[in-house]
Amino acid sequence: MSLPHSKMRAPAIVVVDNDPEELASIEEELTRRYGEDYEIVAKRSTTAALMTLKKMHEANQTVAVVLAEHWMEDLAGAEFLAHARRHHPDAKRALLVKWRAWADRNTAAAILNAMALGNIDYYVLKPSRAGDELFHRTMSEFLHEWARLNRPESKEIRIVANQWSRRGHEIRDQFARSGVPYAFYTTDCEEGRDLLRDAHELVKDDQKRSLLEDADTRRADLAVVYMPDEEPLVNPSEEEVTKAYGLATEVGERRDFDVIVIGAGPAGLAASVSASSEGLRTLTIERASIGGQAGSSSLIRNYLGFSRGVSGAELVQRAYQQAWVFGTNFVLTRSVDELHTEGNRHVVRLSDGSEATARAVILATGVAYRRLGIPSLEDLHGRGVFYGASVSESQALAREDVYIIGGGNSAGQAAMHLCRHARSVTLLIRGSSLAESMSYYLRDQIDQVRNIDIEFRAEVVDGEGEDRLRRITIRDRDTGETRPVSAAGLFVMIGARPHTDWLPDWIERDDWGYVKTGPDAKAAKQEKGFTDQDGHDFQMFETCVPGVFAVGDMRHGAPKRVASAVGEGSVVVRQVLAYIEGESAPVEAART
Ligand SMILES: Cc1cc2nc3c(=O)[nH]c(=O)nc-3n(C[C@H](O)[C@H](O)[C@H](O)COP(=O)(O)OP(=O)(O)OC[C@H]3O[C@@H](n4cnc5c(N)ncnc54)[C@H](O)[C@@H]3O)c2cc1C
């Protein structure tokens, strides 16, 4: 946040094409539609465009979109776009192609290669006539996605915090995961200071006001959230933030439902959409904010229908809206701590002590990363040490050295995201290879990126830093040697563990805690001497308790992908309906 927004130049859209007529027509098209809000810059050579991008970077001018024809006389468009990223890592970058150009093998290869390497976000068809809406649809999507993350003045929610305040990180993470846009200002920038002065006037509680007074000491763990027409929130809890945003954190007057969904990650959201769309009265309870693990994914590329990929936060925000318009009741920031049955009702107890009942329950509680358990690093959680890929932190780590522990797809994706800003990103892998844990397309991308390194047979054993993480100690697992390295960020993405400890014993789980369903649940009950006297046929996602279903990552044997979680969440509702319609077996029949 170096310049007040009033003094900033308009963000730029840069277009490069060596055909003067085509360049002129694209420039005209862009100017007519976006000229009021963006500076349109057109260049005939990639060399000239690179020099302009460099100057813009030096002058602190942001660039929203860069478009380039691939077949240029100097540097090929795809290569130029790869270079463009160095100066403007957040700009959307696309190859410009003519209609049917993808039928040409060389052009198709250039697009696929640049996509695979992460050098472009997508390709754009050149406008075929004035007002070509297909061209503008892609442009508008690019600008929307860019502005969502990079245009603070367009956001209604503003957060002021010390850069390395843990509470500040948690709040930003909460918004980022659920796809709610916000602007972030550090306490030492001009806007941050102005906002804190406003807060001092507006906050009524004396104790909270006094917290604002040591805002400028770098160590103060301070975060202030501003929402339109609300008193600023000083160091608010997750629940206070959720309430102020207008979302429910308590079960309302209605306590009895057809189905209760526990967890609002992709599986729980899909179940909520399907159940509500089938007319079932649905309550969805989430212990944090919506999104689950998917909310922390910077770019999901393997989910059907999003050829450019979609950020996890965007996907879950859309899913939440969809469930809401079908009538799902949501309760956020409450965990379900207990589940039992009374007659033909399942009863869930929430962390605030309240209860709700339903004829069927869908468990969709997912998994979470295992903690490192190293006290020095636990102390720095949120101040340089992050569990999962904290998309909200990438800009704060610009030009810093960052480490990621883990060799799965999520670690690979995080590396690709963080390398845009960080000076170096190092993946620390306990084993000797990534072949089994990471998809080929990610390994391939990582190989091509100059500032990502991989250290095999390595583990982190210690860390230090007073106000924020400064150093970690890495141990070579073969020689036992340790060495300290400077590190501003450590992302831990190891050993997913299902959220199932709270479930009653009579819901069968495997040795790792994943819930057994369908034939696995039936077999587990039979092993314990349970006889299927009433002929209850376990449905595929049904646990060993009739009417209690499990879907997504927490289910034994689940593929652990967004698409499969969504698929299971959708399909399970047919089984819930069949159960409710039949409701043959008394709920308690399956208890041993
Ligand atoms: C960084 C990252 C990147 C990823 N990238 C991809 C990708 O590109 N493609 C892909 O296919 N997959 C990807 N994945 C995996 C994918 O996100 C998961 O498979 C998917 O989110 C699983 O969905 P789920 O709903 O089963 O569980 P989760 O997403 O884990 O959601 C479970 C939810 O339940 C809530 N919960 C837990 N316990 C309780 C309780 N007791 N009461 C109430 N609520 C509770 C949690 O807070 C959470 O919100 C990625 C994962 C991560 C972490």
The ligand as an SDF file (V2000), in Angstrom:
LIG
                    3D

 53 58  0  0  0  0  0  0  0  0999 V2000
   -4.6950  -25.8120   -0.7080 C   0  0  0  0  0  0  0  0  0  0  0  0
   -5.5620  -26.8780   -1.3060 C   0  0  0  0  0  0  0  0  0  0  0  0
   -5.6730  -26.9780   -2.6920 C   0  0  0  0  0  0  0  0  0  0  0  0
   -6.4940  -27.9580   -3.2570 C   0  0  0  0  0  0  0  0  0  0  0  0
   -6.6060  -28.0150   -4.6100 N   0  0  0  0  0  0  0  0  0  0  0  0
   -7.4250  -28.9060   -5.1880 C   0  0  0  0  0  0  0  0  0  0  0  0
   -7.5940  -28.9430   -6.6020 C   0  0  0  0  0  0  0  0  0  0  0  0
   -7.0020  -28.1730   -7.3470 O   0  0  0  0  0  0  0  0  0  0  0  0
   -8.4420  -29.8610   -7.1110 N   0  0  0  0  0  0  0  0  0  0  0  0
   -9.1160  -30.7460   -6.3290 C   0  0  0  0  0  0  0  0  0  0  0  0
   -9.8940  -31.5290   -6.8660 O   0  0  0  0  0  0  0  0  0  0  0  0
   -8.9700  -30.7450   -4.9850 N   0  0  0  0  0  0  0  0  0  0  0  0
   -8.1470  -29.8550   -4.4050 C   0  0  0  0  0  0  0  0  0  0  0  0
   -7.9790  -29.8460   -3.0420 N   0  0  0  0  0  0  0  0  0  0  0  0
   -8.7310  -30.8320   -2.2230 C   0  0  0  0  0  0  0  0  0  0  0  0
  -10.1790  -30.3610   -2.0200 C   0  0  0  0  0  0  0  0  0  0  0  0
  -10.1910  -29.0220   -1.5760 O   0  0  0  0  0  0  0  0  0  0  0  0
  -10.8910  -31.2600   -1.0400 C   0  0  0  0  0  0  0  0  0  0  0  0
  -10.9050  -32.5580   -1.5700 O   0  0  0  0  0  0  0  0  0  0  0  0
  -12.3310  -30.7970   -0.7910 C   0  0  0  0  0  0  0  0  0  0  0  0
  -12.3580  -29.4930   -0.2510 O   0  0  0  0  0  0  0  0  0  0  0  0
  -13.0450  -31.7500    0.1850 C   0  0  0  0  0  0  0  0  0  0  0  0
  -14.3080  -31.2300    0.4620 O   0  0  0  0  0  0  0  0  0  0  0  0
  -15.1170  -31.6270    1.7830 P   0  0  0  0  0  0  0  0  0  0  0  0
  -16.3600  -30.8000    1.7530 O   0  0  0  0  0  0  0  0  0  0  0  0
  -15.2370  -33.0860    1.8620 O   0  0  0  0  0  0  0  0  0  0  0  0
  -14.1990  -31.2100    3.0070 O   0  0  0  0  0  0  0  0  0  0  0  0
  -13.5570  -29.8270    3.4430 P   0  0  0  0  0  0  0  0  0  0  0  0
  -13.2860  -28.9860    2.2620 O   0  0  0  0  0  0  0  0  0  0  0  0
  -12.4300  -30.1980    4.3280 O   0  0  0  0  0  0  0  0  0  0  0  0
  -14.7100  -29.1180    4.2860 O   0  0  0  0  0  0  0  0  0  0  0  0
  -15.1480  -29.6210    5.5260 C   0  0  0  0  0  0  0  0  0  0  0  0
  -15.8170  -28.5060    6.3330 C   0  0  0  0  0  0  0  0  0  0  0  0
  -16.3910  -29.0530    7.5180 O   0  0  0  0  0  0  0  0  0  0  0  0
  -16.1750  -28.1620    8.6030 C   0  0  0  0  0  0  0  0  0  0  0  0
  -16.2360  -28.9240    9.8700 N   0  0  0  0  0  0  0  0  0  0  0  0
  -15.3420  -29.8280   10.3350 C   0  0  0  0  0  0  0  0  0  0  0  0
  -15.7530  -30.3420   11.5120 N   0  0  0  0  0  0  0  0  0  0  0  0
  -16.9310  -29.7440   11.7990 C   0  0  0  0  0  0  0  0  0  0  0  0
  -17.8630  -29.8520   12.8870 C   0  0  0  0  0  0  0  0  0  0  0  0
  -17.6780  -30.7070   13.9010 N   0  0  0  0  0  0  0  0  0  0  0  0
  -18.9710  -29.0630   12.8800 N   0  0  0  0  0  0  0  0  0  0  0  0
  -19.2060  -28.1990   11.8410 C   0  0  0  0  0  0  0  0  0  0  0  0
  -18.3550  -28.0610   10.7900 N   0  0  0  0  0  0  0  0  0  0  0  0
  -17.2500  -28.8360   10.7560 C   0  0  0  0  0  0  0  0  0  0  0  0
  -14.7920  -27.6010    8.3210 C   0  0  0  0  0  0  0  0  0  0  0  0
  -14.5910  -26.3620    9.0080 O   0  0  0  0  0  0  0  0  0  0  0  0
  -14.8370  -27.4420    6.8010 C   0  0  0  0  0  0  0  0  0  0  0  0
  -15.3210  -26.1680    6.4060 O   0  0  0  0  0  0  0  0  0  0  0  0
   -7.1890  -28.8790   -2.4310 C   0  0  0  0  0  0  0  0  0  0  0  0
   -7.0550  -28.7900   -1.0350 C   0  0  0  0  0  0  0  0  0  0  0  0
   -6.2590  -27.7950   -0.4750 C   0  0  0  0  0  0  0  0  0  0  0  0
   -6.1310  -27.7020    1.0150 C   0  0  0  0  0  0  0  0  0  0  0  0
  1  2  1  0
  2  3  1  0
  2 52  2  0
  3  4  2  0
  4  5  1  0
  4 50  1  0
  5  6  2  0
  6  7  1  0
  6 13  1  0
  7  8  2  0
  7  9  1  0
  9 10  1  0
 10 11  2  0
 10 12  1  0
 12 13  2  0
 13 14  1  0
 14 15  1  0
 14 50  1  0
 15 16  1  0
 16 17  1  0
 16 18  1  0
 18 19  1  0
 18 20  1  0
 20 21  1  0
 20 22  1  0
 22 23  1  0
 23 24  1  0
 24 25  2  0
 24 26  1  0
 24 27  1  0
 27 28  1  0
 28 29  2  0
 28 30  1  0
 28 31  1  0
 31 32  1  0
 32 33  1  0
 33 34  1  0
 33 48  1  0
 34 35  1  0
 35 36  1  0
 35 46  1  0
 36 37  1  0
 36 45  1  0
 37 38  2  0
 38 39  1  0
 39 40  1  0
 39 45  2  0
 40 41  1  0
 40 42  2  0
 42 43  1  0
 43 44  2  0
 44 45  1  0
 46 47  1  0
 46 48  1  0
 48 49  1  0
 50 51  2  0
 51 52  1  0
 52 53  1  0
M  END
$$$$
